Each structure stands twice: as C-alpha cells, then as structure tokens.
Amino acid sequence: MSGRFIAGVFIVVVSVVAVALVWVGVRDYESFTPPVATAVDRADCLAPDIAAALVSPEARDSSTALRPEGSGYPPPDFSPVAVVRCERGEASDGGLTIDAVRLEGDIDAVDDAFREQSRRFPANVQASCAYRHLLPAGLWLLDDAGAAIRPTWPTEPCGLQEQPYVALSQLHEASREQHLVAGISSDDAGTCAESIGLLFETTTETDVDRMAAHDDTYIRPLTETPLTTPISDVGRLQVCRYSTEPPLPESRSRLSRQQSTDLMEVASTAPPAGPCDLVAQHIALIDVLRPDGSGGTRMAVELDGCQRVNLLGQRQLPAGVIALLLQ
C-alpha cells in the first residue's frame, strides 16, 4: 500500500492543556460534501443527545459530537430564515434549564457558511492530528414553514472552519424558550475526572528564554482560536480541583456567568509566566465552554506554587483569580 507520512506538518504545543496546533502551509487536501441533512418538522432542543450534552457537558465526547444523527449538508431546496441554538440556562429560581434560543439577522451568511465544502487530507496522506473541538450541542436552521435541519459543521484538515462561528456570532437573540430540567440546579458542579496527567513542569531562566524565542508555539494569542476558546461569550465554568500528591479529586464547583467571564478575560490577557522552581500541590482543571456546549479548550491552574495557568501557553495569574478558584 502506497502512502507518505508528512513529518512536521503540525507544531503541537504539548505543554498546553488545550492542545494547540499550527498548520504550516501544507496544501495537500481534498474537498468533499457531507451527506445531506434530514429535514424534520421542528427544532428540538430536548432531543436525547442534545439534552445529555447540555446537562452534563463535562461528560461529552468530542469525537462523537461532530456528526449528530440526521445532521448534514443543507439540502439544495432548503432556505433558512432563522437559527435555533440550544443552550444550558437558568430558571428564575436557580433551576437548570435547556433553552431554545431563536437567532435572527443575516441568515444568508450563516447558510453560505454551512454550504462551504469540507476539506480533508487525501487517503494517501498520513498526518498526526491532535485537537479538541466541541461544537454547539444543538444547532438548527429553520425555514419559513418551521421545518428544521441540523447542519454539519464544515471541516478543514485537523480542524473545523471558523466561518460558521463568525456568521453565527453576528446574529441577535429574537426569543428564548426555557425547559426546566427537574431536580438539577444551575449551580450543580457535575462530575470530574478521577485522575489527571502531568500538567506543569518547573522551568529555568534558560527554559523561558528558549520558549520566548519561539513565541508562536509558546504563548499564542487567543484571538487565533475563537471557536475553541470562548472569552466574553463563555458559559458557567466547572472547576475541578485536584491534589497532586497523589493526584486525586478534592472538590468541584461551578462559577457564575460573571465570574466565568472575569476569569477568562484575566487569564487570556495575563503575561507569560517566568521561571518556576516550585511544584504545585493543588491544581484546578477547567473546560472552557459556551452555554451551547461549544469550545473545548482545557486549561489548568496551579492553585499554589507558582500560580500559573496553561491556556495556549503558560501565563502568570494574579492572586485574586486563585482566590476565586479556591472558593
């Protein structure tokens, strides 16, 4: 069997909790069209896979969330007039809700974005790809009769195209229908993984200088990853706290929406971390997700020691953020 392996196609920042990669100019790909989506009578945010992903976002598997059943390429005769996005919400009494959010605006731009051809490496190319993209748990395009389809997000080699996210971000909320999830509070912290890997290492001045000399792989601007790293549009973040000796879960909590936004704004603008010779005994893990379940960047924070954050590079956090995560 013939084939070729492309070495060095991607630069993977292995020290970063959210795996980052840079495509360095390879243009060896093929275009394809996914199967056509199946139209149904209405948008349904209570579909089992959507509800499960919103109630327990930490348990969602990115590998199975890319092509939900029935989703696909928009049919040629389907003309959307609105979008329904399913979100994790909150009732007035603090209960967890699943919200069906109707979005309106430039729907033609959204339709065009989801009609882009997907791209992938051809069969004779082998490439090692590592990424973590979580798409909205439930996203529907609606026509003027109320019929709905779930569009498949167009791909590119080792990733997802950004244009659908850009087009969706320009829409405005027209209405919101909330469905109460019985017996679960919006403050519910969910479950955390039972163990963690090696997330931080000590660094010397030489290490920091060497990383800074290759700053494209050391600390990347978060504006390069808007789909996977929400900041101002982040949802209520789950904080899982672990001890590192031995690495066992200690506690968990869920931040408020404002606390989550504040955390991301501070973390995303924090300066690069300096040398560190302390080993943290307590670490927090956070999956950065929007209310609709999209995102996927995973960041780790040292709750003691040097108090660094791994967020597309090692950054130095202020004490106030650490205090927030210890609550």
TAUR-V727484 format. One line per field, one symbol per residue. ss: DSSP state (H for helix, E for strand, L for the rest). Layout:
BEGIN
ss=???
END
This chain:
BEGIN
ss=LLLEELLLLEEELLLLLLLLEEELLLLLLEEELLLELLLELLLLLLLHHHHHHHHLHHHLLHHHLLLLLLLEELLLLLLLLEEEEEEEEELLLLEEEEEEEEEELLHHHHHHHHLLLEEELLLLEELLLLLLLELLLLEEEELLLLLEELELLLEELLEELLHHHHHHHLLEEEEEEEEEEEEEELLLLLLLLLLLLLLLLLELHHHHHHHHLLHHHHLLLHHHHLLLLLLLLLLLLEEEEEEELLEEEEEEEELLHHHHHHHHHHHHHLLELLLELLLLLEEEEEEEELLLLLEEEEEEEELLLLLEEELLLEEELLHHHHHHHLL
END
